[in-house]
Amino acid sequence: MPYALRRLLVTILCFCEPTDVRSLWNEFDIFMVEDYTSTSTYMGINVPNMLLMDLNDILIQQGKTIKDFDLPTLTFDAF
């Protein structure tokens, strides 16, 4: 289910042109990472950053990146 939510968010971002992307992020980010917290063996991992990386990978398939939307900044120093 969380993977499907990540794909759905990307579909909404790419094809529906939402006006308040940050509100969508704030409301649903916790549901999109449920599989990370239950399967991750990494201690202290930056879960929101993992989500942003996965969303970015899916967005790249659509010719976009997270920088095209009002989403938090992806950091690479969190690992």
C-alpha angles and dihedrals in degrees: 000000000000090000089052090051091052090052091046092052090052090049090051092048094049102039109021101046097217116205098216108042094160090058090054089049093049094048100045109024093096091056094048092059101047092106092052095056094046097046105029117108093185115107117219095008117161100246097187088053090052089052092050091050092051092046090049091052091052092045091052088060086060094047095257139096135210088260088070090066139050095263129132117277117269111234126196098198094074096087 
